[in-house]
Amino acid sequence: MSVRTWAVAGAAALALTVGAAAPGMAAGGTQGGGTAGAGATTCSNWRTVKIIGATMKYMECRRTYGGRVQSSTALYLWDRGYGEDPYGTVKIGRWEATWTWNEAQGAHSPKYISGWHYGRDAKVYLDTH
């Protein structure tokens, strides 16, 4: 795993690169992909990333589908009461999505699931506005 800190518009951003991850599976376990032609799915344990004003909890999964490796992520975001409006970005291969959460009462976001995309690992970023 490599961890890099980025400066984005005056806010700290944390970027993680982790091989193997995805949603809805038992943490650290393996499970069939659920799709014909998909190999076994291997998932990481839930991981937590904290920056000032925000927290992200995420997991990654990996599988082989049609002879190619796919990755997926699931994540939750927390706004830690500072009105920072945290956002999480996931990049898998050429695919990218960003989710934002702005509940300053301490409740976490709904579970955001990336779905399966071709790529050996997911890059997960946490930042605030």
N, C-alpha and C positions, 0 to 999 in steps of 0.2 A: 504494500500500500504506500502511495506517496501522498503527502499532505503539503499543500501549497497555500499560502495566504496571499490574497489579492487585495489591492486597494481599488475600490470602485466608487466613484463620486463621493469620496470622503468617508465611505463606510468600509468596514472590514468584511471580506468575503473569504470563506474557507472552501477549498476545493479538495475533494478526495477522489482518488482513483483506486478502485478495488476490483480485482478480477473475481467473477462469479457472484451473481445475485438475482432475486425477484419475489413477487407478491403471492400471498395466499397460501404459502407452503409452510410447513413446520420449520422453524429456524434451525439452520445447520443440518437439515435432513435432506433426503432425496425422495423424489416422487415421480411417477410417470407424468409425461408432459400433457396428457389428456387429449392429444391430437395425433391422428394416425401419422406415422413417419417421424414423430418426435421422440428423441431419446430421453433418458432419465433426466430429471431436473435436480440440480444441486443448488441449495440456497445458503447464504451466509446467515449468521445470527443477526439480530437487530443491533444496529450501531447508533450511537448518539453523537451528534456534533453540536457544540454550543459556541455561540459568539455573543457579544454584548447585545441584549435585547431579544435574542432569538435562539430557538433550539430546533433541531431536526432529528428525527428518529427514522432510520431507513434500513432496508435489507435489499440485497441483490440476489438474483438467481441466474443460472446459465443452463442452457440445454443445446442439444444439436438437433437441427430440423432440416431435413433434406440434405444432409451432409454438411451443413453450414452452422456455425455457432451463433446462437441468439442469446441476448441478455434482456433482463427485465428488472424493474425496481418497484418498490412500494415505499411510500414515505408519509410521515406526519410532520406538520409544522406547528410551532408554538410561538406566539408573540408574548414575550415575558413582561408585558405591562408598561412598556416604555413608548408604545405607539410607533414602533419601528417598522411595522408592516413587513415581516420577513417573507422572503421568497426562496424557493428551492428550484434549481434547474438541474435537469438530467440530460446528459448527452450519451447516446449509444450509437456508435458509427456516425452516420450522417443525420440521424434523427435527433431532435432536441425539443424539449418542452419545459415551460416554467409555470409553477403554481405559486400563488400568493395567499397569505392568510393574515387577517387583521382583527382577530378577536383578542382584545387586551385583557380579558377576564381570566385568562389562564387555561381556557379550554383549548384542546388541540384541534387541528383541521380534520376534515374527513380524510380517509385513507386515499391518497393519490397513487394510482397504479399506471405505470408507463405502458404496459403491454409488451409484447415480444418484438424485438428489433434486432437486425443483424449487426453483430459486433461482439468482440470477446470480453468487453467489460463496459461498465457504465461509469461515467464521470458525474459525480454528484457535487453540486455547489450550493452553499447557503450564504445569503446576504440579506441586508435590510435596505429599505428605501431611505 
